[in-house]
């Protein structure tokens, strides 16, 4: 595609001004507020973030830039099935409020995975969980950074490497400059801009096609609105139940166990404020999520009879949104530049906030445990965290290049998140809800769960599967005036096809603008006229064919089940004693109803000292002294009613 020189100049100007403006806002928010003197200031923004800003930041962190680019193209080419993942997202919020937030809100910890160390008395459990988070975040950030590169390449022909390099370098600079507060400020500006752009597409598109009623009717007639598919076949890419339960477990892992979200909770003034923010976020996330899908409906109806992918105007399904903006908003120079800048800045803000979290987790859970680093002052720790964030930025740049080989940004993000969510969620559920589970059970569950889920994931990539079906596309209504003069096609290869189109002369042809006699039938995934027969199926093939929507459910289930079994077999020892406040209060009450000897906790050391040997007491004390992140000198952690019998914070 290409645009006229005047429009392109305006697009460049708006793009540059928007990026520069967001950068100046982030810089101003850093220097205008309280100085960043400590590691806590950098990590938690010292409680200086408003509830409204936090709501929008959490929503943006949940949806990411994929909501702006990936969801409209998902509805256009694959239908509304993925829309139903909203059910799982909404259901996750009250569960997080009830289960996760009460347990570790007031612990005063910098890394959420410190909680696992306190609960299981095991560095290994903590490191496994931290490593899982690091891997998942790196993979997802690769998708996040790559997403705007699709639009930039589509519209102005900017190579992927140039876009990826630019986003990464700027992210590193912002990571060095500011912490969580700068990232949240950028999230707010970015979120409002995306809402404005989505509304512009919806309002203009409805007027252009003849009203919102026509958008609904045409989308429904052409098979784009198909809800409540209760197909129980686990190999179906996404159905209602897989969307509900798959997304529920993924969302619980993200909202309840992921560092960057817990950082946001801990930056707020009280647990009640966290609860209000998360509950108020349900309508926010619903509206933002739905806006993207409605925009996809509008775009589809606009091109229902003259699809640009089938004509070769675009080469990837994710390019449909920038194509629409360039084609339909030619009368409004600069809007395309604002659209691209919004994507670019969205990837930038998410990269900054996640680099912040990744670096913090890496320092707290790995590097700070090395004896040579334990004596570092708070300022030196802050410098190391920023340096680690810069290294991660470089690593993400390499991962982004590999994302281009996957089938769309939604597919890439969902696959990576689901494959790594289950074990992480499972170990937190074991820690909070099952008092009898020990570190041996937690480690066994996580390791086996990781092995099985990754085996299924990579096994699925090795099995030859039919390509993801695209819904029927039409070009029966194409004319020479179907698109504006600012867009032009290029000879390309249709996704999942090995055939090139043969282009006709657009200026004189009244016939279809392509020769599709050898076109690969997108809706069936098979070449026309060629019969294929399925190969022999076996158990492994069936296992590898399970949709990735169930990966998180499988991983969590294996972790919890195996963790309980191994803990029951190995039993507990005095060294496994922990403070009962680390268990959810309701789980603690329920556990006392079961028969068997009572579970021993640290509190018992006061009332029944004979239950503990002196060696176990010494072990508990020595592990206390080794804990990182002692915030006793930082009164900002109003936390801590949570204390051990000796009156000290356990952190």
N, C-alpha and C positions, 0 to 999 in steps of 0.2 A: 504494500500500500504506500501511497505517497500523497502529500497534501500540497496545495498551492503555496507559493513562496510567502505570500502575505500571512496566511493562516499559520504557516510553520514558524514565522518570526514571532508572531503573538504567542504561540504555544511555548516556544523557547523562553520568552520573556516571563510569562506567567509561571512556568515551571521553575525558573531560577528564582523569581521573587518569592514564591511560596516556600521553597526549600530554605532560602535565606531567612525568610520571616520566622519560620518554625525554629530554625537554629538560633536566631536572636532571642526568641521567647525563652527557649531552654537555657540559653546563657544568662539571660536576665534573671530567670527564676533561681539560678544557682547563686548569683552574686547579690541579688536584692534581699534574699532571706538571710537566715542565720548562717554563719560561717560553718563550713564542713570541717570540724576539728577532730572528730573521732570516727572510728570504723562504724559505730552505730549510726552516726549522722548519714554516712554514705549508704549503708545498707537499708535503714528503716525510714529515712527522711524525717526522723525525730518527731513523728506525730503531727507534722505540719500540713497534711493533705486533707482537703475537705471531703465530706461524704459524697457530694455530687461528682467531684473529680475522680474519687476512688471507684464509684459505680461505673463510670464510663471507661475507666482504665481496665477494670476487671472484665467488662464486656468486650472491650477491644482485645484484651489478652486471650479471651475465650475464643473469639471468632477469627482474629488475625486478619491479614490482608486477603486470605482465601475467600472471605465472605463477599468481598467486593469484586473479585475476578472469577473465582471458581464456582460459586453457587449459581450465578446466572447461567453460566455455560453448562453446568450440570443439569439444570432444568431444561434448557434448550435442547440438548442432545441426548439426555438419558432419562428425563422425566423427574417427577417430584418425590421419588422414593426416599432419597437422602434427606428431604425436608423433614421427615418424621424423626430424624435424630434429635429434633428439638424436644421431643418428649423426655428423652434421657437426660438432656441438659437441665431441663426444668426440675425433674425429679431429684437431681443430684444436690441442688441447693439446700433444701431442708435437711437432707441426710448429713451434709457437711456441717451445717449449723448444730445439729443435735449430737452427732458422734465425734467429729474431729475438733471443732473449735473449742469446746469446753475443756478438752484434755490438755492441749498444749499452748493455749493462748498466752497464759501468764508465766510461762517458764523462763522468759528472758533469754531465749536461745537465738543465736545468729543463724544457725543452720537447723532446719526442721529435722534433719536426720540425727541430730544430737538426742532427740527424744528416744530413738531406738536404742541408743547406747545406754541411756538412763534406765530404760525398761528391761533390756535383755542383758545388761552388764557385758556387752560384747562389742568390741570394735569391728569385728568381722561383719556382723549384721548391719551396722551403721555404714560401713564402707561399701557393702554390696548394694544397699539402697541408694547411696549417693552415686555410685557408679552407674546404676540403672538410670537415674535422673539425668546424669551428664550425657549419657549416650542418647537418650530420647531427645533431650533438648538440642543437642548438636544436629541430629537428623532433622528435627522439625525446623530448626533455624535455617538449615540448608534449603528447605522448601520456601520458607518465608523470604529469604534473600532472593531466591530465584524468581518468585512470583512477579514482581514488577518488571523484571527483565523481559518477560514475555511481551508486555505492553510496549516497552521502550523499543524493542526490536521490531515489533509489528508496525509501529507508527513512524518512527524515524530511522529505522534500520540500524540502531545502535547495537553492536555485537554484544552477546551475552557476557563475554569476559570483561568488557568495559563497564557494563552496568554492575556486575558482581563486585568488581574491584572498587568501584566508587562507593557503593553501599557499605562494603566492609571497612574501607579506610575511614569513612566518616563515622561509622559506628564505633570504631576503636578510639577515635578522637573524643567522641562524646562520652564513652565509657571512662576515659581518663579524666575528663573534665568534671563529670557529675554523676551522682548516684541515682537512687530510686526516684527522687523528687523530679529531676530533669526528665526522666523517662515517662513519668505520669503526666507531666505537663505536655509533653509531645503527644501522648496518647489522647489527651483531651482535644487538642487542636485537630489531630488526625481524625478522631472519631466524628467530630462535628462536620468536618469537610466531607467525609465519606457519606454521611447522612444527607448532606446538601446535594451531592452529586447523584446519589440514588434517587432522591426525590425529583431532581431535574429530569432524569431519564424516565421515571414513571409518569410524571405529569405531562411532559412533552409527548411521550410515546402514546399515552392514552388519547390525547387530542389528535395525534397524527393518524391513528388507526380507527378512530371513530368511537372512542369511549371505553370506559373500564369494563362495561358489560360485554363488549366484543372481545376484550382481552381474555376474560374468563371463558366465554363460550368457545372461542377458537382453540384456546389452550386445552380445554376439556375434550373437544371433538378430535383433536389431533393426538390425543393420548398423553399429553404432558401432565395432566392432573389425575393421578391414580393413587388413591390413598387406601389404607387399611387392607393391605395384602398380607394375609395371615398364612402364607405359604411356609410350612415348617421344614422345607428342604434346606439343610445347612449350607448347601453349595450355591444357593441364590445370592447374588452379590449383596443386595439389601432388600429386606422386607420389613413389615411393621415391627414384628417381634425382635428381629436382629437389630433394627435401628434403635428400638427402645432399650433393650438390655445391653447391647454392645456399647452404645453411647453412654448409658448410665455408668457402666464400670469404667469407661475411659474418662468420663467427667469427674467421677469420684476420685480417681487417681490424680487428675489434674488439679481440681479444686482443693482436695484434702491432703495431698501428699507432695505437691510440687512446690519447690522453694520460692519461685517468684510470686505465687499467689499467697503463700503464708507470710512472706515479707509484707505484702500489702495489708493483710489482716493485722499484723503486729505493729504497723505504722499508725494504726488508728487508736483513739483515746481509750476505748473500753470494749469489752466483749459485747456489750449491748449494741454499741455502734456497729460492730462487725455483723451482728445478726440483722440489724435493720438494713444495712447496706446490701447484704446478700439477698434478703427477701425482696427489697426494692429492685434488685437487679433482675428479678424474674421477668417483669414486664419490659424492662429495658432490653434484655437479651432477646425476648420474643419479637419485639418491634424491629430491632436491628437485623436479626436473623431473617425475618420475613421480608423486609425491604429488599434484600438481595434476591430472593426468589421471585418476588413480584416484578422486579426489574428484569429478571430472566424471562418471565411471561411476556412482558411488553416487547422485549427484543425479539422473542420468537414470533409473536404475531406480526411484527413488522416485516419479518423475512420468511413468513410461513410458506409462501409460494415462490420464493427466489432465494434459496439458501446460499450464503457466500462461501461456506466450506465446500459444498458440492461443485460450486463454480470455480473454486481455486483462488478466491480473493483472500482467504486465510488458510493457514496450513495446520494450525492447532485449534482445538475446540476452545481453549482458554483465551484465544484472540478475539472472540466474538464481541466482547464488551468494548474494548478500545476501537474495534472496527465500527461498531454502531455509533459511538460518540463522534468519531471522525466523519462518518457518513451523514448522520442526521443533524449534527450541530455545526455544520459548516457556516451557518449564518451567525454563529456566536464565537468569533475568534478568541482563542485562549482557553476555552473550556476543556479542550483535549489536553492542553498543558497542565491545567488544574487537576484533571483526572490522573494524569501520569505522575504529577508531583504528589498527589495524595497516596498513590500506591507506593511510590518511592519512600515517602516519609513514614508511611505505615510500616514498611519493612524495616526502616531505620529505627523507629521507636521500639519496636518489638525486639530487634537485635540488641539495642542498648540495654533494655531492662533484663533480657535473658542473659546477656554477657555478664551483667552485674551479679545475677543470681548464680550463674555457673562458677564465676570466679570466687564468690563467697563460699559456696559449698566445697569447692576444691581446696580452698585454704583451710576451712574449719575441719573438714573431715579427713583430709589427707596430709597436706603439707605441715600444718601446725602440730601434727603428732610426731614429726621428726624432731629429735632432741635439739638439734642445732637451731631450730626456729622457735622453740618454746619461750625463749627469753626476749623475743622481739617486742618492742614497744608498740603501742597502739598505732602511732603514725607510720612506723615501718611495716606493720601488718597491712595498713591501708595501701601503701605503695606496692606491696607484693600482690594484693588483690587486683589492683589496676593492671599490673603487669600480666597477671594470669589471664585477665579479661582480654588483653590485647592478643595474647597467644591463641586464645580460643577464636577470636575474630579471624585470624589467618587460617585456622583449621576449617572454620565454617565456609570460607571462600572456596576451599577445595571441594567440600561436600556439595556445594551448590551446583558445580559443574556436572555432577553425577545425577542430579534430580531431573535434568532435561531428558533423560532416557526413559523416565516413567510416564505413565498415562494420565497426565493432567495433575494440577496442584491438589485437587481434592483427593484423588486416588493416592497420591504420594503421602499427603499429610495423615490421612486416616490409617493407611497401612503402617506407617512408622509409629504412630501413637498407640494403636491397638496392640502391636507386637511387643511393646515394652511396658504397657500400663499394668497388666495383670499381676505380675510378681510384686511390683512396688505397692499396689493397693493391698494385696494379700498380706504382706508382712505388717503393714500398719493396722489392718483389721485384727491380726493375731495379737499385736501388742496392746490394742485398746480394749478388745472385747473378750479375750480368752486368757484369764489369769493363770491358767495352768500351763500355758505354753512357755518353754524355755528357749534359750538361744540355739540349742541344737536343732530343735524343731523349726525355728525360724530360718536358720541357715539352710537346712535340708530342703525346706519348702521352696525357698527362693532359687536355689541352684537348680533343682530338678525342674521347676516351673520354667526358668529361663531356657534350659536345654530343650524342653519339649516345645515351647512356643517358637523359639528361634528355628528349631528343626522343621516345624510345620511351615513357618514363614519362608525360609530359604528353599524348603522342599517344594512349596507351591510355586516358587519362581522357576524351578527346574522342570516342572510338569508342563507339557504343551496343553494350554487351555484355549478354548475358543476366545477370540477377542471380545472385549466388553461391547455388548450390543448397543448401537446407537439407534434411536428411534427413527422412523421413516422421515426422509427429507424430500422436499419438492422443489422443482425449478420450473414448473409448468406456467407460472405467471411472470417469468422473466421477460423484460423488455429492455430496450436500450436506455430507458430512463429509470431503471430499477434502483440504481445507485447514483450518487452525485458524481460530478466530474473529478472530485479530489481524490477518489480512490481508484486503484487500478489493480488488476490481477497479476499474478506471476505464475509461471509454470512450476508446479509443486507436486509432491506426492501426498495423496490422501493418507491420513493415519491408518495403519493396518493394511495398507495396500501397496503393491509393488508396481502399480501402473501409473503412468503419466497421462495427464489430460492433453488433448490436442485442441488448441485454442482457435476459435474462429475470429474473423475480423469484426470487432465490436461496432465499428462505425457503419457497416453496411448489412450486417446479418440481422435478419428478423427470426432466424431459427434459434434453437437452443445454442448457447454460447460455448458448448463443449461437445466432444464426441465421447459418449460413455458406453460404446458397444462392448468395451472390455472392462467396464467399471466394476469393481468389486462390491458386491451387495453389502452395504454397511449394516443394514438392519439384521442380516443373518450371519454376517461374518464369513460367508463362503463365496467363492467366485461363481458367477452365474454359469450354468451349463456344466458344472463339474460336480459330480456326486462324490461324497465322502462317507466313509463308514467309520464309526468309532472303534478304537482299538480295545483290546481286552482290559477290563477294569479289575483292579485289585484293591486290597485294603489300603495300601499306601496312597494310591491314586485318589481314593475317596477322602482320605485324611488330608492330603495336600490341597484338595479342592474345596475344603471348608472356607467360607468367606472370612475375610479378615475382620469383619465386624464382631466375630465371636472370639477373637484371639485374647482380648482382655478378660473376658469371662472365663475362658479356659485357664489362663494363667493364674488368675485370682483363686479359682476353685482348687487348682492343684496345690498352690501355696498354702491355703488354709487347711485343706484336708490332710496333706502330708505333714504340715507343722504340728497339728494336733496329735496325729498318730505317733510321730517320732518323739514328741514331748512325753506322751503317755508311756512309751517304751523305756525311755532314758530316765524318766523321773526328775525330781528336783533336788537340789542340795542347798545348804545354808548360804553358799556363795551366790545363789540365784535370787536371793531376797531383794525386793525392791519396794519403793514407797507405793502404797495402795492408791495414792492420788494419781498415779500414772495410768490407772485403769479407769475406763468410763464408769461413773457412779452406778448406772443401771446394771451394767455387766457385773459389777462387784456385788450388788444385791442379789442378782440371780445366781451367781456362783455359790453363794452361801446356802442356797436351798438344796444343793446337790449333796448326796451322801459322800462319806469319805473323810479322811483327816483334813483339818482346816489348813488352808494355804498360809505359809509364813511370810510376813512382810517385815520391812525395816522397823516399823512401829513396835513390833513384838519384842524388839531388842530392849525396849524400856520396861514393858510389863512382865516379860518372861525371859530374862537374860540367859536362863539355862538352856533355852532352845538354840542358842548360838554359841559356837565355840569361839575362843578368843582369836583364833586365826581368821575365822570368817569376819569377825568384827574388824580386824586389821585390814583385811582385803577390801571391805566396804569403804573404810576410811581412806585407804591409799588410792582407790579408784576415784573417790571424791576429789582428792587433791590433784589428780591428774586431769580433771575435766577442763577443757578450754573454755574461753569466753566467760570469765568471772566478771559479771557486771556490777559487783557490789559497790564499786566506786562511781557507778553511773545511776543516779536516782531516777532517771527517766524510766527505768523498768519498774513501774509501780507494782510490778508483778508481785512481789513474790510472797504470797501467802504460802507458797510451796516451799517447805523447809524440811530438813532431816532432823532427827532427834537432837543433834548437837547444836541446832539453831542456825546452821549455815545454809545458804542456798546450795542446792546440789549441782549448780551449773559451774 
